[in-house]
């Protein structure tokens, strides 16, 4: 218990020390955003150029042994395979996650939740108050009214 109170005290001291620092300027944030956007656009364009070079190299490599029709089919198959892999990855990224055992979990009434919260507050009053202090310092508002 002593180590956790000491850790919270060190966190509160660090928060107090950092509380007086000036806020990051809007200009710095906008410059970083513009740099990130430009780098992202360039990365997309260079990726497309690399992908086009891959398709052209595959075409040149397969044309002598397979002929024009065979090179077309091999290049199209490779591009479609990459397309299918990207589509599967995108589908896996956006599909909703299944929640396991959510239907079996008992629903607590609001009165029970309030009682549990009050009990936790009574047991850990110092921790809760220090957490509120640090959270208040981290909000860093300019007006003191």
C-alpha positions as CSV (number, residue, x, y, z in Angstrom):
1,X,0.0,0.0,0.0
2,X,2.9,2.4,0.8
3,X,4.4,1.9,-2.7
4,X,1.1,2.7,-4.4
5,X,0.6,5.9,-2.3
6,X,4.2,6.9,-3.1
7,X,3.7,6.3,-6.8
8,X,0.5,8.5,-6.7
9,X,2.4,11.2,-4.8
10,X,5.2,11.2,-7.4
11,X,2.6,11.3,-10.2
12,X,0.9,14.3,-8.4
13,X,4.3,16.0,-8.0
14,X,5.1,15.5,-11.7
15,X,1.7,16.9,-12.6
16,X,2.3,19.9,-10.4
17,X,5.7,20.5,-11.9
18,X,4.4,20.3,-15.5
19,X,1.2,22.3,-14.7
20,X,3.0,25.7,-15.3
21,X,4.4,24.9,-18.7
22,X,3.1,26.8,-21.7
23,X,0.6,25.1,-24.0
24,X,1.7,23.9,-27.4
25,X,1.1,26.6,-30.1
26,X,-1.5,26.2,-32.7
27,X,1.1,26.9,-35.4
28,X,3.2,23.9,-34.3
29,X,0.2,21.6,-34.4
30,X,-0.9,22.9,-37.8
31,X,2.7,22.5,-39.2
32,X,2.8,18.9,-37.9
33,X,-0.6,18.1,-39.4
34,X,0.4,19.5,-42.8
35,X,3.7,17.6,-42.8
36,X,1.9,14.3,-41.9
37,X,-0.7,14.9,-44.7
38,X,2.0,15.6,-47.3
39,X,4.0,12.6,-46.2
40,X,0.9,10.4,-46.4
41,X,0.0,11.6,-49.9
42,X,3.5,11.0,-51.1
43,X,3.6,7.5,-49.5
44,X,0.4,6.6,-51.4
45,X,1.7,7.9,-54.7
46,X,5.0,6.2,-54.3
47,X,3.3,3.0,-53.3
48,X,1.1,3.2,-56.5
49,X,4.2,3.8,-58.6
50,X,6.0,0.8,-57.0
51,X,2.9,-1.3,-57.6
52,X,2.9,-0.2,-61.3
53,X,6.6,-1.0,-61.7
54,X,5.9,-4.5,-60.2
55,X,3.1,-5.1,-62.8
56,X,5.3,-3.9,-65.7
57,X,8.3,-6.0,-64.5
58,X,6.0,-9.1,-64.2
59,X,4.7,-8.4,-67.7
60,X,8.2,-8.1,-69.2
61,X,9.4,-11.2,-67.4
62,X,6.5,-13.4,-68.4
63,X,6.0,-12.2,-72.0
64,X,8.9,-14.1,-73.8
65,X,8.0,-17.6,-72.5
66,X,4.2,-17.2,-72.3
67,X,3.5,-14.7,-75.1
68,X,1.3,-11.6,-74.9
69,X,-1.9,-13.4,-73.8
70,X,-0.1,-15.4,-71.1
71,X,1.7,-12.4,-69.8
72,X,-1.6,-10.5,-69.6
73,X,-3.2,-13.4,-67.7
74,X,-0.3,-13.8,-65.2
75,X,-0.2,-10.1,-64.5
76,X,-3.9,-9.8,-64.1
77,X,-3.9,-12.8,-61.8
78,X,-1.2,-11.3,-59.6
79,X,-3.0,-8.0,-59.4
80,X,-6.3,-9.7,-58.5
81,X,-4.6,-11.8,-55.8
82,X,-3.2,-8.6,-54.2
83,X,-6.6,-7.0,-54.6
84,X,-8.3,-9.9,-52.9
85,X,-5.8,-9.9,-50.0
86,X,-6.3,-6.2,-49.5
87,X,-10.1,-6.6,-49.6
88,X,-10.0,-9.4,-47.0
89,X,-7.8,-7.3,-44.8
90,X,-10.2,-4.3,-45.1
91,X,-13.2,-6.5,-44.3
92,X,-11.5,-8.0,-41.3
93,X,-10.6,-4.5,-40.0
94,X,-14.1,-3.1,-40.3
95,X,-16.3,-6.0,-39.4
96,X,-17.9,-5.8,-35.9
97,X,-16.2,-7.8,-33.2
98,X,-18.3,-10.5,-31.5
99,X,-18.8,-10.0,-27.8
100,X,-18.5,-13.3,-25.9
101,X,-20.6,-13.9,-22.8
102,X,-22.2,-10.4,-23.0
103,X,-25.7,-12.0,-22.9
104,X,-24.8,-14.1,-19.8
105,X,-23.5,-11.2,-17.7
106,X,-26.0,-10.1,-15.1
107,X,-27.2,-6.5,-15.4
108,X,-26.7,-4.5,-12.2
109,X,-29.3,-2.0,-11.2
110,X,-28.3,1.7,-10.9
111,X,-28.8,1.5,-7.1
112,X,-26.3,-1.4,-6.9
113,X,-23.8,0.5,-9.1
114,X,-24.0,3.6,-6.9
115,X,-23.6,1.5,-3.7
116,X,-20.5,-0.2,-5.2
117,X,-19.1,3.2,-6.2
118,X,-19.6,4.6,-2.8
119,X,-18.0,1.6,-1.2
120,X,-14.9,1.9,-3.5
121,X,-14.7,5.6,-2.7
122,X,-14.8,4.9,1.1
123,X,-12.1,2.3,0.8
124,X,-9.8,4.3,-1.6
125,X,-10.6,7.9,-0.7
126,X,-7.0,9.1,-0.9
127,X,-6.3,7.5,-4.2
128,X,-9.6,8.9,-5.7
129,X,-8.8,12.4,-4.4
130,X,-5.3,12.4,-5.8
131,X,-6.5,11.1,-9.1
132,X,-9.1,13.9,-9.3
133,X,-6.3,16.4,-8.5
134,X,-4.0,15.1,-11.2
135,X,-6.9,14.9,-13.7
136,X,-7.8,18.5,-12.9
137,X,-4.3,19.7,-13.4
138,X,-4.0,17.8,-16.8
139,X,-7.1,19.6,-18.2
140,X,-5.0,22.8,-18.3
141,X,-7.6,25.5,-18.8
142,X,-6.5,29.1,-19.4
143,X,-9.3,30.8,-17.4
144,X,-9.3,30.5,-13.7
145,X,-12.9,31.7,-13.1
